[in-house]
Amino acid sequence: MQEFDDKYFVFIISAGRTGTKYFGTVLQETIDDSFSVHEPDVLSGINFRLLHQIKNFGFYNMVPGRMLGRTGIRTLSEKFMGQQISEKELSNSVINHRKKYYGSIPKQLIIESYYGWYGCIPAIRKVFKNYRVIVVARDPRDWVTSNVNWKEWYGKNDWVSRLKAGRINPNMVGDKDYAQKWEGFSRFQKLCWAYGHIYNTLLDEVEKDNHVQLFKYEELFQSSERYESLERLLKFITKFDDYNFNFSVPDRLLERRIHKNSSDEFPKHPEWAEELQNQYWEICGDIHHRLKYLS
């Protein structure tokens, strides 16, 4: 079905809070003939940005479709994971969502960072001829801490939960074991489950497709060898079977701050109470070890 066969595409996917906004902002500065963007069709309210999104993605996709839980890349991921739509329906919907937008971009390499693609990789494989997927993982303990302090997912400020589609949950994706426990879960436990579900899904794709590679947040942003890790990432996303894009790394590129930090109200994991430690290892123990993070 390879609908998108005239350009080259990179998808940077994570569960958020991993620097993907950074990559969606700066990568076009490092790679020739490239365009990078972060969450181009995420609905952020009735504002000036929405007018541009309606132009690029259509009124239905951006407004009533979102409100009804029928459109949006994140929604498609969750419907596919919950077996509510087939792979063919998923692929057709991805084409419908992105064809006009990608066609409007003159650059040959299009880089999109957005966690919502996590369940759509089978469609990426089917409809994009030239693609690379970067999966960015962060130590799940730090990710959960960051999200608790961020106060959006499953929190009072989570407008996504107010929409019909709602925030990802076990019922939505067919996880019967955790669906029975969900109502009794704290926000901390819900975040642990979400991390495990998203990254187990992504690691399955890493293991089956050599066009999908895993990079760790710590290697890219905290290690003394972070520029070596960045160069490895850039080499992966710029070399295709029939074409290579040139890239260069501006001085102090990784020292820039793009996303504001969350608060430090919720403690870091060495300071978690025993109950939180037990809840974490019960829900996230499998993905923690699968990602090969130290205990």
N, C-alpha and C positions, 0 to 999 in steps of 0.2 A: 504493500500500500504506500510506500515511501513518498508521501505527499510533499515533504520538505527535502528536496534533493538538490537544490541549487545554491545552498549556503552551508555553513558549518556552525554547529551548535554546542554549547557547553552548559550543563545544568549543575548548579552547586546546591546541594541538598543537605539539610541537617534537621535537627529538631528546634532550631533557633538558639540564640544565646551562644553562638559559636564563631562569630566573626563573619557570617555570610553577608551581612549588610556591607561590611568593609570591602569584600571582594566585588560585590555588585556595584560598588561606587568607584573603585580605583583601577580595576583590571584593564579598562579601556585605555588607561594611560600607559600601560606597559606593553600592550600587544598591538602591532600594526593592523590597520583595517579592521578594528574590533569595536563593538558596542557592548557595554555591560550595564545591567540594570538590576535593581533589587525589588522584588515583589511588585511587578508592574500593574497587576490588576487587583491588588488587595483593597477592599473597600474600607476606607478610613473615615467615612462620614460624608455629610453633604457639604462639600467645599469646592474650591476652584479646581483642585486636582481631579475631582470626579468628572468634570466636563471633558478633560483630556482622555480619561479612561473610557467614557461613553463613546467618544470619537473613535478610539482604537479598538474597543472590544464590543461595542454595541450596548444600547440601553437595556435590553432584556438581560444580557449576561451580567451587567454591572448592578442593576437595581432589583427588579422583581425576581429575577432568577436567583439572586443571592438571598433575598428575603424568604423565598420559598424553599431554599435548600436544594436547588436544582442545578446551579451553575457554579463555576469557580474551580480552579485546579485542586485546591484542598478538598472540596466537596467530592470531586471525581475520585480522588485517591481513596477517600473513606467509603464511598459507595462501591468501588471495585473491591476493596479489601473485605467489605461486608457481603460480597457476592450479590449485590443488588443490581449491578450492571455487568455485562460480559466484557471480555477484552476487546471485542470488535466495537462495542458501544463506547467503551473508554477511548479507544483510538479515534473514532469518529468525532467524539466530543472534544478531544484535544485539538484536532484539526480545526473544528469550528471555533474554538476559543482563541487560537493563536494565528491562524492563517493570515488574516488581514493585518494584524499587528506586526508580525515578522516581515510581511511583504512591504511594510512601510519603512523598514530600516535599511538604509543603503549599504551598510557595512557588510563584509563577507562573513565575519565571525561574530555570532550573537551569543552573549554570555548572560544567563539569567540565574540569579540566586533566589531561592524560595523554598522553604521547607515543605510547602504543600505538594510538591512533586513526588514525595516519598513513595506513594503507592502507584505512581504513573509510569515507572520505568519500563514495564512491559510495553506500554504504548510508545514511549520514546524509541525503544528498540524497533518497533514496527513501522513508525511513520517518519523517522528521521534517518536519512541515509548516512550523514556524517555527524556523529555525536560523540561527546565525552561526558561522563558524569563524575563529579567529585562529591564524595560523601565526607562531611566534616563531623567528627565525633569529639565530644568533650567528656572528661571523667564524669560519669553520671552523678556522683555525689556533688560535684561543683555545679553541674547543670541544674540539679534539683534546688540547691541552695540559691542559685541565681534567680530561678523562676519563682521561688517563694518570695524572695525580696522584690521581684519585679511586679508582683501583685496583679497579674493579668490572667494567665491560664487558671481556670476554675476559681478565680477570685471575684471580688466585688466589682472590679473594673473590667471584667471579661465580657465585652459586648458580643463576642462571637457566641457565647453560651446563650444569649438572649434570642439569637436567630433560630429559625426552625431547624436548620441543619445542626446547629450546636457545636460545641467543642468535642473533639474526639473522645469516645468512651467505649467500653467493652461491648455494649449492646449494638453500637453503630457498626462495629467491624466483626461481629460474630464471635467474640471471645466469651463463651458461655461460663467458663469457670469464674472469671472476674466480674462478669455481669451480676452474679448473685451477691457479690460482696460490695459492689460499687456504692450503694446508698449509705453504707456504714463507713466508707473511707473518708479519711481526712484529706485536706488539700495536698498535704505532703505525700500521702499514699497514692493519690490520683496522678500526681506528677511522676512518681516512680513508675507507675504502670504505663503512662504515656511514653516515657523515654524507652522503656523496654519494648513496647509494641513497635514504635517507629524504627528503632535501630535493629531489632531482629529482622524486620522487613527489609531494611536497607542492606544489612550484611548478607542476606540471602542473595541479593542482586550482585553484590561485590564478588561473591564466591562463584557465580555462574557466568559472569560477563567481564571480559578483560578490558572493556571500554568503560567500566565502572571501577573507580579506585577510592580507597579509604585514606584519609589524612586526618591526623589528630590536631585538635585545637592547640594543645600544649606544644606540639612540634612546630606549629606555624607561628605562634605568638609568644611563647614563653621560653623556648629553648635557646641556648646560646648558639645553636646551629639553625635558627629559624630561617635565615636567608637561604641556606642550602635546601631546606624543606620547600621554601617558596619556589626556588628554581626547579626542583623536581616536579612540583605541581604545574608550573608554567610549561615545562617540556611536555608533560602529559597532555595538556589541553591545546597545545599549538601544533602537534604533529599528527597529521591524518594520512591515510593511505596514499592520497594523490596530491597533497599540498601541505606545506609547512609555513606557519606564520612566524614572522620575526618578533622577538620581544626583547626588552631591556628593562632593568629594574632601577627606578629613580633612587637617589640617595635617601636613606632614612624612611623608606616607604612604610616599613612595618612599625614605625614609631608614631604614626598618625593615629588619632582617636576619631572614630566615626560614630560609634554608638555610646550613648551616655551610660554610665554605670548604674546599677540598681543600688538600693540602700544596703546596709550591713545589719539590718535589724535581726534577721534570722542568722543563727551562728553557722560558721563553717563546720564541715563534717567531723573534724577531730573533737569538736565541742558538743556534738549531738548527744542527747540523753540516750540511755540504753534502749528505751522503747523505740526511738526513731532508728537507732542502729539496727535493731531486730527487724523492723518493718522494711527498712531499705534492703537488707540482705535477703529477706523472704521474697520480695517482689523483683529486685534488680540484681540479685546474685548471679543469675544466669548470664545476663547481658554484660555485667561487669567483667566476668571472666572471659566471655566470648571476645570482648574488645581488648583483653589482655592488660587491663589496668591492675596495678598493684593493690593489694588489700591494705 
